[in-house]
Amino acid sequence: MNLPDSAFIHPAGENRGAVEQLLNQAVGLLLDELGGATERSPLPPLTQLPSPNIPAIAVPETELLQQVRAIIQQSMNAAHPGYMGHMDSIPSTISMVGDLVAAALNNNMLSVEMSPVFSRLEPLLLRQIAQRFGLGAQADGVLVGGGSLGNLQAIAVARNTYFPVLEKGLVGLDKPPVLFASEVAHTSLQKAAMVLGLGSRGVVGIPTDDNSRLDPGRLRRAIALAHTTGQAPFCVVATAGTTVTGSVDPLGAIADIAEEFGLWFHVDASYGGALAFSPQHRHLLDGIDRADSVTFNPQKWLYVTKTCAMVLFRDADAWRQNFRIAAPYMGEHGPWYNLGESSIQGTRHADILKLWLLLQHLGEAGIAAIIAHNFAITEQFVAAMRDRPHLRLATQPELNLVCFRSEPEAIAPEQWDDWNQQLQRHLLEKGHTFLSLPFYQGQRWLKAVLLNPFTTPRHIQQLFEQLDDFGS
Ligand SMILES: Cc1ncc(COP(=O)(O)O)c(C=O)c1O
């Protein structure tokens, strides 16, 4: 076979040198480029895409690695302390190691026999995390490929629990099922409703208060109205950390309403779930312990490389009864489940390894220290805004997100959207700071997610200097 020496790791170790050379070069490259992340823009310009042509013969490794270097240099640079636009964190080193080892083992989370350690470690660790959210002794969960899939699976289980659709589908229902979420909840809920046969109109959007939090009074009225207009309410979704402003819905009050109407209570804590690891801040999640299901993405605020997300269920037996499709070709392993039977995905990467490694490597104290730093930087950001009356906050920040815009008196209000768009470009080009430009309440805003542990007070000061520079 005419293959590169390092094409595979020889199972009897015969090509260790060749593989070592490739891996060492790749690690060297990563250290050069990630260790030099501040020398590139947080969003570097795209200069040349890799050629998609499939070569007839092998490309030499040195040439390939040069191409990888070019790819890195043009890629979104989330490691840069000025990368603040989205909920994408600098990746922790240990989770990169976890990804590499999981890839090298190439086990399969579909079944216990295909991943004997990971299929046991995943429920053991997720049960611990479920305990942290206060979901009780019967709770369990599964890792999924992102918050959207977590929400989809939670709503699927809720729907299957409330309606006899598991075998017959929706055709026999006399009333359309509807669920309720704030009007700023993540769009994955509409996608889930669409996939689950409820239609995107199956999500009733509830108006929010001034701080972009679901308004419980309006929720109660909307549920009562749905009952009188021939719909079948079955689920309420609260968000702990909304995508645009990082707002946390009043979880306890929403849990009360879900209980009053006998509805499933799902909490989308894709972002805010990380607060469960901060003794100082976990009170912000008060009420999450009453959830029937929770989505949480360690790939966001826990610094685990993508993808790493989970869906947790208070009553694991009910989850399996209302979702599991047994695979007859899989062996049985006593108390351990073939995870692919009870999740949407079948074959799945062992993301549990990097999550486990991250928790071991940083410990609760390490995670809590980063979260405390994020909150302190956010406070400094908001304090700097107070000295600049043309800056307006969309909401009072509850977490480490600041959503704001510049509204200078000298400029006509109808031009403020354009003005903020230009400001965003100025900050990126002149200040190496990337803020995103969400559309919220009919207007363009600037969003900063203060996630990077290397973002210092000096960076914030520089950002505001650049902002003043644009204004003048
Ligand atoms: C609140 C919330 N829920 C769900 C999601 C979807 O997560 P993912 O992109 O991992 O599917 C996001 C993504 O930003 C989010 O902010």
The ligand as an SDF file (V2000), in Angstrom:
LIG
                    3D

 16 16  0  0  0  0  0  0  0  0999 V2000
  -30.3820   30.0170   25.0800 C   0  0  0  0  0  0  0  0  0  0  0  0
  -29.9010   29.1260   23.9710 C   0  0  0  0  0  0  0  0  0  0  0  0
  -30.5190   27.9570   23.7680 N   0  0  0  0  0  0  0  0  0  0  0  0
  -30.1600   27.1240   22.7810 C   0  0  0  0  0  0  0  0  0  0  0  0
  -29.0970   27.4420   21.9620 C   0  0  0  0  0  0  0  0  0  0  0  0
  -28.7350   26.5060   20.8520 C   0  0  0  0  0  0  0  0  0  0  0  0
  -27.5230   25.8850   21.0870 O   0  0  0  0  0  0  0  0  0  0  0  0
  -26.6910   25.2030   19.9070 P   0  0  0  0  0  0  0  0  0  0  0  0
  -26.2470   26.3060   18.9950 O   0  0  0  0  0  0  0  0  0  0  0  0
  -25.5820   24.5230   20.6320 O   0  0  0  0  0  0  0  0  0  0  0  0
  -27.5840   24.2540   19.2070 O   0  0  0  0  0  0  0  0  0  0  0  0
  -28.4050   28.6410   22.1450 C   0  0  0  0  0  0  0  0  0  0  0  0
  -27.2830   29.0050   21.2860 C   0  0  0  0  0  0  0  0  0  0  0  0
  -26.6870   30.0480   21.3910 O   0  0  0  0  0  0  0  0  0  0  0  0
  -28.8290   29.5150   23.1750 C   0  0  0  0  0  0  0  0  0  0  0  0
  -28.2370   30.7050   23.3760 O   0  0  0  0  0  0  0  0  0  0  0  0
  1  2  1  0
  2  3  1  0
  2 15  2  0
  3  4  2  0
  4  5  1  0
  5  6  1  0
  5 12  2  0
  6  7  1  0
  7  8  1  0
  8  9  2  0
  8 10  1  0
  8 11  1  0
 12 13  1  0
 12 15  1  0
 13 14  2  0
 15 16  1  0
M  END
$$$$
